[in-house]
Amino acid sequence: MLTIALAGLHLLALGLGLGAVLNRGRSLREPPTAGSLARAFRADTLWGIAAALWIGTGLWRVLASSEKSMQYYLSNHLFYAKMGLLAIILALEISPMMTLIRLRAAMARGAAGELSARSSTLGRIATISHIEAAIVVIMVFIAAAMARGYGAR
């Protein structure tokens, strides 16, 4: 049962995260208003929850050898490609995460300033969000190949 629960949670995190990062990007492409930012913040929170769930269940599955042995993963070049793509997502996410945290705090203090001045920054985060979504889709195809035995030495 644990393997089914872990796999199910891993897949649910995928759906939640993909939808969230796309919604964050879409919301940040809109003119910056309190409403569009509130939608972006909700999506950003879901993206973070999904990432934590996705990484947590993934680590558990690998380290506990719940489905395949750890040796399977460590000897699979597609696993390394997938982890490399995850590292790229994490690196891309640093700037959006810090910017949105600062913006949330500023808005909570009532000191967000002129939102239109931030539109280029928000547009950049929207672009990063869509790039991250594309990388997630690529990771899904790599995972599907791995599940069928590809990449194993």
N, C-alpha and C positions, 0 to 999 in steps of 0.2 A: 504493500500500500504506500509506503514512503516514496518509492521510486515514482509511482504514478502521481502522488501529490507534488513532488519536486518538479517533475516534468510539466505537470499542469500549471503550476505557479510560474515556472520559467516561461511558458508560452503565453500565459495571461499577462505577464510583465511585458512581453514583446508587444502585444496588441495595445496595451495601455500606453506604453512608452512611445510607440510609433504614432499613435493618434495624438498624444500630448505634444510631442515635438512639432508635428505638423500644425496643430492648432496654435501653438506658441508662435510659430513663424507666420501663420496667417494673421493672427491678431496684431503682431508687430508690424505688418505691412500696412495696416489701416492707419489713418491719421491718428496721432497719439492723443487719446482722450482718457479720462478716468475709466470709462467703460472698456475701451480696448485694452488698456493696461491691466485692468482687473481680470479680463479673460486671459491675457498673456501670463499673469501671475498664477492663476489657477492651473493653467496648462503647464507652466514651469514647475509648479509643485508636484503635479502628477508625473512629469518627466523625471523628477528627482526620486519620487517613490518607486517608480518603475525601474529606474537604474539600480537603486538599492536592492530591490527584490530580484532583479535579473542577475546582478553580480553575486548576491548572496546565494541564490539557488544554484547558480552556475558553479561557484566555488564548492558548495556542498556536494554537488553531483560529481565533480572531479576529485576532490580530496577524499571523499568517503567511498569513492568507487561504487556509487550506488547503481549504476547501469553498466558502465564499461570500466575496465581497470584504469588506474591512473597511467599505467604504462601505455595503454592505447592512446590516450591524449598526448602524452609526452613524446610519442613516436610518430605523431600524425602532423604532417606539414600543414594541412588545412586548419588544424587547431591553432597553430602559431599564426597563420594568416588571420584567423578570426580574432585572436587576442591582439594582434597588431592593429586591426581595425578598431577594436574596443579602445586601445590606447590612443588612437587618433581622435576618436569621439571624446574621450576624457580630456585630451589636450585642447581640442576645439572648444570644449565647454567651459574652460576656466574663465575666459573673458566674459561670456554672456552671464555666467553665474555671478561673478563679482559685480558686474554692472547692474543686473536686476536686483541683487541684494541691496546695493546702494540706493537704487531708485525706489525700492519698496520702503526703505528706511526714511528717505527724504519725503516721500508722499505721506508716510505715517506722521511725520513731524509737521506736515503742511508746508514743506520747503522744497517741493519738487521743481520749482522754477518754471520757466517757460518750456512746456512739453514739446512744442514745435522745434525748439533748438536741439532737441535730442533725437529728432527723426532720423538723421543719418546713422547715429549709433544704433537705434532700434532697427533700422533697415539692415544694418550689418548683422545684427543678431538674428534677424529673420532669415537672412541668407545662410548663416551658419546652421540654423535650425534645419533648413531644408537639405543642406549637405549632410548633416548628421542623420536625417531620415533616410537619405539615399544609401549611406553606409550601413545603416541597420538592415535595409532590404538586401544588400549584398551579403551581409552576415547570415541572413536567413537561408540564402541559397548555399552558402558554405556549410551551414549546419545540416541542411538537408543532404548534401553530398557526404558529409561525415557520418550521418546516421546510416547511410547505405554502404559504408566501408571505404569510401574514397579517402585518399590521403595517407592511409596507413602504410607503413613500410613492411 
